């Protein structure tokens, strides 16, 4: 099972037919949030874990992850 406990983990944001954007989860979430609504709805995020584990999130799941991380960061602040 793949769990993402930090925004520094590796991910790929695919927001259309262009090549995936490789960055940390946090950077991918920031870039996803800046996309136009239509682009956000068509995008997906591939989370990379240890030993080749990976999990693909659709736009709805990306939004849920972004909200969850934002809530966690607000609690810490």
DSSP file (Angstrom, degrees, kcal/mol; ACC not computed):
  #  RESIDUE AA STRUCTURE BP1 BP2  ACC     N-H-->O    O-->H-N    N-H-->O    O-->H-N    TCO  KAPPA ALPHA  PHI   PSI    X-CA   Y-CA   Z-CA
    1    1 A X              0   0    0      0, 0.0     2,-0.5     0, 0.0    52,-0.1   0.000 360.0 360.0 360.0 141.2    0.0    0.0    0.0
    2    2 A X        +     0   0    0     52,-0.1     2,-0.4    47,-0.1    45,-0.0  -0.894 360.0 179.4-105.7 124.5    1.2    3.5   -0.8
    3    3 A X        -     0   0    0     -2,-0.5     2,-0.7    52,-0.0    52,-0.0  -0.971  18.2-149.7-122.6 142.6    0.7    6.3    1.6
    4    4 A X        +     0   0    0     -2,-0.4     3,-0.1     1,-0.1    45,-0.0  -0.930  24.7 163.6-112.4 109.0    1.8    9.9    1.1
    5    5 A X        +     0   0    0     -2,-0.7     2,-0.3     1,-0.1    -1,-0.1   0.491  63.1  39.2-104.3  -5.3    2.6   11.5    4.5
    6    6 A X  S >  S-     0   0    0      1,-0.0     3,-1.0     0, 0.0    19,-0.2  -0.990  70.7-129.7-144.6 153.4    4.6   14.4    3.2
    7    7 A X  T 3  S+     0   0    0     -2,-0.3    19,-3.5     1,-0.2    20,-0.4   0.528 100.5  73.1 -79.3  -4.5    4.4   16.9    0.4
    8    8 A X  T 3  S+     0   0    0     17,-0.2    -1,-0.2    16,-0.2     3,-0.1   0.500  71.0 111.2 -86.7  -4.3    8.1   16.3   -0.5
    9    9 A X  S <  S-     0   0    0     -3,-1.0    16,-2.3     1,-0.1    17,-0.2  -0.262  79.4 -93.8 -66.1 158.7    7.4   12.8   -1.9
   10   10 A X  E     +A   24   0A   0     38,-0.4    38,-2.3    14,-0.2     2,-0.3  -0.495  53.0 160.7 -79.3 142.7    7.8   12.4   -5.7
   11   11 A X  E     -AB  23  47A   0     12,-2.6    12,-2.2    36,-0.2     2,-0.4  -0.964  31.8-137.1-152.0 165.6    4.9   12.7   -8.1
   12   12 A X  E     -AB  22  46A   0     34,-2.0    34,-3.0    -2,-0.3     2,-0.6  -0.996  14.0-154.6-129.0 125.1    3.9   13.4  -11.7
   13   13 A X  E     -AB  21  45A   0      8,-2.5     8,-2.8    -2,-0.4     2,-0.6  -0.890   7.1-167.7 -99.9 123.6    1.1   15.7  -12.6
   14   14 A X  E     + B   0  44A   0     30,-3.0    30,-2.3    -2,-0.6     6,-0.1  -0.944  14.5 167.3-113.1 111.9   -0.5   15.0  -16.0
   15   15 A X        -     0   0    0     -2,-0.6     2,-0.3     4,-0.2    28,-0.2  -0.403  63.5 -32.1-122.4  54.1   -2.7   17.8  -17.1
   16   16 A X  S    S-     0   0    0     26,-0.3    28,-0.1     2,-0.1    23,-0.0  -0.907  99.1 -41.5 132.0-160.2   -3.4   17.0  -20.7
   17   17 A X  S    S+     0   0    0     -2,-0.3    -1,-0.1    -3,-0.1     3,-0.1   0.586 102.3  98.6 -84.9  -9.3   -1.6   15.4  -23.6
   18   18 A X  S    S-     0   0    0      1,-0.2    -2,-0.1    -3,-0.1     3,-0.1  -0.199  90.8 -73.6 -71.1 170.5    1.8   17.0  -22.8
   19   19 A X        -     0   0    0      1,-0.1    -4,-0.2    -5,-0.1    -1,-0.2  -0.247  60.9 -91.2 -62.0 150.3    4.5   15.1  -20.9
   20   20 A X        -     0   0    0     -6,-0.1     2,-0.7    -3,-0.1    -6,-0.2  -0.260  34.5-122.9 -61.3 151.3    3.9   14.7  -17.2
   21   21 A X  E     -A   13   0A   0     -8,-2.8    -8,-2.5    -3,-0.1     2,-0.5  -0.890  25.8-150.9 -99.0 114.1    5.4   17.4  -14.9
   22   22 A X  E     +A   12   0A   0     -2,-0.7     2,-0.3   -10,-0.2   -10,-0.2  -0.745  42.0 110.4 -91.0 126.3    7.8   15.7  -12.4
   23   23 A X  E     -A   11   0A   0    -12,-2.2   -12,-2.6    -2,-0.5     2,-0.1  -0.908  68.4 -55.0-167.4-170.1    8.1   17.3   -9.0
   24   24 A X  E  >  -A   10   0A   0     -2,-0.3     4,-2.6   -14,-0.2   -14,-0.2  -0.396  53.4-108.1 -77.2 164.4    7.3   16.9   -5.4
   25   25 A X  H  > S+     0   0    0    -16,-2.3     4,-2.7   -18,-0.3     5,-0.2   0.930 120.8  52.1 -57.7 -45.6    3.7   16.3   -4.3
   26   26 A X  H  > S+     0   0    0    -19,-3.5     4,-2.1     1,-0.2    -1,-0.2   0.909 110.6  46.4 -59.2 -44.3    3.5   19.8   -2.9
   27   27 A X  H  > S+     0   0    0    -20,-0.4     4,-2.4     2,-0.2    -1,-0.2   0.902 112.6  50.5 -65.6 -40.6    4.7   21.4   -6.1
   28   28 A X  H  X S+     0   0    0     -4,-2.6     4,-2.7     1,-0.2    -2,-0.2   0.902 109.9  50.4 -63.4 -40.5    2.3   19.3   -8.2
   29   29 A X  H  X S+     0   0    0     -4,-2.7     4,-2.3     2,-0.2    -1,-0.2   0.894 110.7  49.1 -66.1 -39.1   -0.6   20.3   -5.9
   30   30 A X  H  X S+     0   0    0     -4,-2.1     4,-1.2     2,-0.2    -2,-0.2   0.918 113.5  46.3 -64.7 -42.5    0.3   24.0   -6.2
   31   31 A X  H  X S+     0   0    0     -4,-2.4     4,-0.6     1,-0.2     3,-0.3   0.905 111.8  51.7 -66.3 -40.5    0.6   23.7  -10.0
   32   32 A X  H >< S+     0   0    0     -4,-2.7     3,-1.3     1,-0.2    -2,-0.2   0.914 107.0  53.5 -60.9 -43.9   -2.7   21.8  -10.1
   33   33 A X  H 3< S+     0   0    0     -4,-2.3    -1,-0.2     1,-0.3    -2,-0.2   0.790 106.0  54.1 -63.1 -27.7   -4.5   24.5   -8.1
   34   34 A X  H 3< S+     0   0    0     -4,-1.2    -1,-0.3    -3,-0.3    -2,-0.2   0.573  88.9 101.9 -84.1  -9.7   -3.3   27.1  -10.6
   35   35 A X  S << S-     0   0    0     -3,-1.3     2,-0.1    -4,-0.6    -3,-0.0  -0.316  85.3 -96.3 -71.1 157.1   -4.8   25.3  -13.6
   36   36 A X     >  -     0   0    0      1,-0.1     4,-2.7     4,-0.0     3,-0.2  -0.391  41.3-106.1 -65.1 151.7   -8.0   26.4  -15.2
   37   37 A X  H  > S+     0   0    0      1,-0.2     4,-2.2     2,-0.2     5,-0.1   0.857 120.4  50.9 -51.8 -40.9  -11.0   24.4  -13.9
   38   38 A X  H  > S+     0   0    0      2,-0.2     4,-1.1     1,-0.2    -1,-0.2   0.921 111.4  47.7 -65.3 -42.7  -11.4   22.4  -17.1
   39   39 A X  H  > S+     0   0    0     -3,-0.2     4,-0.8     1,-0.2     3,-0.5   0.906 110.9  52.0 -63.7 -41.2   -7.7   21.4  -17.0
   40   40 A X  H >< S+     0   0    0     -4,-2.7     3,-0.9     1,-0.2    -2,-0.2   0.916 107.0  53.1 -59.6 -42.5   -8.0   20.5  -13.3
   41   41 A X  H 3< S+     0   0    0     -4,-2.2    18,-0.4     1,-0.2    -1,-0.2   0.748 113.0  43.9 -67.5 -22.8  -10.9   18.2  -14.1
   42   42 A X  H 3< S+     0   0    0     -4,-1.1   -26,-0.3    -3,-0.5    -1,-0.2   0.490  98.1  94.8 -98.0  -5.3   -9.0   16.4  -16.8
   43   43 A X    <<  -     0   0    0     -3,-0.9    16,-0.5    -4,-0.8     2,-0.3  -0.370  50.7-166.2 -88.3 164.1   -5.7   16.0  -14.9
   44   44 A X  E     -BC  14  58A   0    -30,-2.3   -30,-3.0    14,-0.2     2,-0.5  -0.979  12.2-138.4-145.0 159.4   -4.4   13.2  -12.8
   45   45 A X  E     -BC  13  57A   0     12,-2.3    12,-3.1    -2,-0.3     2,-0.7  -0.970   6.1-154.9-123.9 127.3   -1.6   12.7  -10.3
   46   46 A X  E     -BC  12  56A   0    -34,-3.0   -34,-2.0    -2,-0.5     2,-0.4  -0.908  13.0-156.6-104.2 115.6    0.8    9.7  -10.1
   47   47 A X  E     -BC  11  55A   0      8,-3.4     8,-2.0    -2,-0.7     2,-0.5  -0.777   6.1-150.9 -92.9 132.5    2.2    9.3   -6.7
   48   48 A X  E     + C   0  54A   0    -38,-2.3   -38,-0.4    -2,-0.4     6,-0.2  -0.891  19.0 174.4-108.2 131.3    5.5    7.4   -6.5
   49   49 A X    >   -     0   0    0      4,-3.5     3,-0.7    -2,-0.5   -47,-0.1  -0.449  39.7 -54.5-118.1-166.8    6.5    5.4   -3.4
   50   50 A X  G >  S+     0   0    0      1,-0.2     3,-2.0     2,-0.2    -1,-0.2  -0.329 114.8  16.0 -71.3 154.3    9.2    3.1   -2.3
   51   51 A X  G 3  S-     0   0    0      1,-0.3    -1,-0.2    -2,-0.0     0, 0.0   0.798 134.4 -58.5  53.8  35.7   10.1   -0.1   -4.3
   52   52 A X  G <  S+     0   0    0     -3,-0.7    -1,-0.3     1,-0.2    -2,-0.2   0.522  90.3 154.3  78.5   4.7    8.2    1.1   -7.4
   53   53 A X    <   +     0   0    0     -3,-2.0    -4,-3.5   -52,-0.1     2,-0.3  -0.401  17.1 176.0 -65.1 142.6    4.8    1.5   -5.6
   54   54 A X  E     -C   48   0A   0     -6,-0.2     2,-0.4    -2,-0.1    -6,-0.2  -0.993  20.1-164.9-148.5 154.7    2.6    4.0   -7.3
   55   55 A X  E     -C   47   0A   0     -8,-2.0    -8,-3.4    -2,-0.3     2,-0.5  -0.998  12.5-146.9-140.9 134.8   -0.9    5.3   -7.0
   56   56 A X  E     -C   46   0A   0     -2,-0.4     2,-0.4   -10,-0.2   -10,-0.2  -0.902  12.7-163.2-108.1 128.4   -2.9    7.3   -9.6
   57   57 A X  E     -C   45   0A   0    -12,-3.1   -12,-2.3    -2,-0.5     2,-0.1  -0.902   9.7-141.7-110.7 136.1   -5.4   10.0   -8.4
   58   58 A X  E  >  -C   44   0A   0     -2,-0.4     4,-2.3   -14,-0.2     5,-0.2  -0.303  42.1 -87.1 -82.8 178.4   -8.1   11.5  -10.6
   59   59 A X  H  > S+     0   0    0    -16,-0.5     4,-2.2   -18,-0.4     5,-0.2   0.865 128.2  52.1 -58.3 -40.0   -9.0   15.2  -10.3
   60   60 A X  H  > S+     0   0    0      1,-0.2     4,-1.9     2,-0.2    -1,-0.2   0.924 111.8  45.9 -62.6 -44.6  -11.5   14.6   -7.5
   61   61 A X  H  > S+     0   0    0      2,-0.2     4,-2.4     1,-0.2    -2,-0.2   0.834 109.4  55.7 -68.6 -32.5   -9.0   12.7   -5.4
   62   62 A X  H  X S+     0   0    0     -4,-2.3     4,-2.7     2,-0.2    -2,-0.2   0.932 107.8  49.2 -63.6 -45.0   -6.3   15.4   -6.1
   63   63 A X  H  X S+     0   0    0     -4,-2.2     4,-2.3     1,-0.2    -2,-0.2   0.900 110.9  49.7 -60.3 -41.5   -8.7   18.0   -4.7
   64   64 A X  H  X S+     0   0    0     -4,-1.9     4,-2.4     2,-0.2    -1,-0.2   0.914 111.5  48.5 -64.6 -43.2   -9.3   15.9   -1.7
   65   65 A X  H  X S+     0   0    0     -4,-2.4     4,-2.6     2,-0.2     5,-0.2   0.918 110.8  51.2 -62.4 -43.8   -5.6   15.4   -1.1
   66   66 A X  H  X S+     0   0    0     -4,-2.7     4,-2.3     1,-0.2    -2,-0.2   0.911 111.7  47.0 -61.2 -43.1   -5.0   19.1   -1.5
   67   67 A X  H  X S+     0   0    0     -4,-2.3     4,-2.5     2,-0.2    -1,-0.2   0.909 112.2  50.6 -64.5 -42.0   -7.7   19.9    1.1
   68   68 A X  H  X S+     0   0    0     -4,-2.4     4,-2.2     2,-0.2    -2,-0.2   0.927 112.6  45.2 -62.7 -46.3   -6.4   17.3    3.5
   69   69 A X  H  X S+     0   0    0     -4,-2.6     4,-2.4     2,-0.2    -1,-0.2   0.898 112.2  52.2 -65.3 -40.5   -2.8   18.6    3.3
   70   70 A X  H  X S+     0   0    0     -4,-2.3     4,-2.0    -5,-0.2    -2,-0.2   0.912 110.0  48.7 -62.1 -43.0   -4.0   22.2    3.6
   71   71 A X  H  X S+     0   0    0     -4,-2.5     4,-1.8     1,-0.2    -1,-0.2   0.906 111.2  50.1 -62.7 -42.1   -5.9   21.3    6.8
   72   72 A X  H  X S+     0   0    0     -4,-2.2     4,-1.6     1,-0.2    -2,-0.2   0.906 110.7  49.3 -62.7 -42.0   -2.9   19.5    8.2
   73   73 A X  H  X S+     0   0    0     -4,-2.4     4,-1.7     1,-0.2    -1,-0.2   0.855 109.1  52.4 -67.9 -34.4   -0.7   22.5    7.6
   74   74 A X  H  < S+     0   0    0     -4,-2.0    -1,-0.2     1,-0.2    -2,-0.2   0.865 107.7  52.1 -69.6 -35.1   -3.2   24.9    9.2
   75   75 A X  H  < S+     0   0    0     -4,-1.8    -2,-0.2     1,-0.2    -1,-0.2   0.861 110.3  48.5 -66.5 -35.3   -3.3   22.8   12.3
   76   76 A X  H  <        0   0    0     -4,-1.6    -1,-0.2     1,-0.2    -2,-0.2   0.840 360.0 360.0 -73.5 -33.5    0.5   22.8   12.6
   77   77 A X     <        0   0    0     -4,-1.7    -1,-0.2    -5,-0.1    -2,-0.2   0.481 360.0 360.0 -69.1 360.0    0.7   26.6   12.1
